[in-house]
Amino acid sequence: MYKKLYVTLAFTTGVLLAMAQSPGGYSTGIKLWIKSDAASTLSTTGGLIDSWTYVNDNTKTFTATGGGRPVLTANTINFRPTAVFSGAQMMEGPNGANAPLAASNPDYCLFAVWRSTTTGAFQRVWAQRHVSPANDGSGFGLATWNDGRYGDQLELNPYDQGMLLTHTASKWNISHINLLPGSANDIEARNQLTVTGAAALGSSGGKILVDDLNRLGSRDFAGDESLSGDIAEVIVYDDPITNATVRNQIFSYLSFKYGIHKAGDYVGSDGTIFWNTTTNTGYNNAVFGIGLDNTSGLSVTQSNSAETGSGDGTGQSGLGNIYLFNASSLASDLNFLAIGNDAGALTENSTNLPAQAAGSQRLGRQWKVQHTGSVGTVSLDFDLTGLTITGTPGTANDFRLLIDSDGDGDFTNNSVVYVAPSGFTGNVAHFTGVTLATGAVFTVITKTSASLLPVTWKSFRAKASGNDAVLGWEVESNEQAKSYEVEHSTNGLSFSQLGTVANNVFVKSYSFTHSNAGSGKHYYRIHQVDLDGKAIYSSVADVTFKQGAAGIRLLGNPVRSNAAEIEVNAAVPATVSIELWSLTGVRIASKQQGIGAGISNLQMPLGNIATGNYMLKVRINDTVQLLQVSKL
């Protein structure tokens, strides 16, 4: 009974959380919300979309009618699918009393993420309007004119009065259109680049809203002003959104999700600023990143900018695409890692480099990081395709990720960190286990000088062995190496030194053990130092020990006294159970003892037993360890 109740409660909680999601955390008056990455809302046959259900109301659905069906195309933008219309399809949604907007409603608004393959056609993305008569001011939606303008077409002469913005063929848009009460300057339009500025204004001269049609992708029938392009997300509210804070939260949600750069700060659903345009002055270009915002239903675990990359993470030639993925601890709500660049040239120069990198070449462009909370370490791919560089892709020694940890963009001081590529795929350099602290600035060295060639890393790994973290690494070209400093972190950002392993020119494989690391996730990296002071970091590896686990080890074995001594390193206060067993499976003695957090030394009496071999079974929380003990 209790298990059934638990499952029911868990299911109910999950449903409530899903229902509570809203774009940017704003749900007041939301009437229509569709998104192409919500797989459960799309019904497809052979990749063609049969129906598309509202995210905010699963009783309401668009259905493909006439002219075929849109295509659900994977990895179209920032690893997300879109509904692709080819100029001949449309989808009908609930109308009448079930239409998104009530008839005669005088004010409302729309947000949409979309693109068109042409600027020379009349097209409809979404509309609610009359069947007949037309041209009565009844329409509301998102339409394009045949000269590259777009906006809201009210079906009232002059018919292009709401065409207030412009779009570029095959470029993504985030659009916001407000319809305000009245008839003078009652149409407001903004896009991702005018979020924080003044809206483009138009006057309707009067408007009537009816509920005959609620349609995606076409006007009166399939092929009539039909969309040639993609729809990723559409949101309709029954009131205009004029509050700048709310507007920015919705734009931030859409922009970060799809990797489409926008103007102004990026904020979470709770108002957290996770990209601050003032703090990051000079780097407010092509902002993108990874992060979680549960209230918005936002989960971006891999990302690249739509300005430099393609939908599947591959780069556009000559644009220096960065692909972020594989965050080691992206699990907490409202944790983000955002990156923007300074629009510097993607050409080589030899300026602003550390003295030890003299003679190297680097890209002129720099990127800056804002890290909110902790996503841990990340993998970072850099696409060299189309760039004119001196280094040879595939030759790891030619390239380094150069990170300025103090964030002032000055790479000539001692705050820099070098990260060598872990490998290449064609022209794409892979950097794994990279630490990007907030405020850090980085660039790419595209040809290293001979003076910047310390050890070549072949591998670095970490694994759990009982309660210990065992590290191992392999190197090449270590003739000039002096030592390997083992560094440890519990958050993947702030590291401290655990110990040092001396280099041996005849040895290529090394190891280090972090004993009784304790519960939770642990991060490790190696800081290799040369004889002349040059240094380079390995990638970052991590090990997770179960929450509440403890380090347990036997001290002094064989035992020459009347008691076995056991050391326990506990994360939290707990009760320890110790049992003494014969090797034939007979329990001889047992005891329990409470301990505090940290290291405790416990004793199990052995005075009354014969010499020989025994087993100690030690349990603390969920950790059980068997220790063989010999009594002399």
Helices and strands as residue ranges (DSSP letters): H 2-20, G 23-25, E 30-35, G 39-41, E 42-45, E 48-53, E 61-64, E 71-77, E 80-86, E 91-92, G 96-98, E 108-116, E 123-129, E 140-144, E 149-151, E 163-166, E 173-179, E 187-191, E 200-202, E 213-216, E 228-237, H 244-258, E 266-267, E 273-275, E 285-293, G 294-296, E 298-300, E 322-325, E 336-341, E 348-349, G 355-357, E 361-363, E 367-372, E 378-383, G 396-398, E 400-404, E 416-419, E 423-425, E 428-434, E 441-447, G 450-452, E 456-465, E 468-476, E 481-489, E 496-502, E 509-514, E 520-530, E 535-537, E 541-545, E 550-555, E 563-570, E 574-582, E 587-595, E 598-605, E 612-620, E 623-631
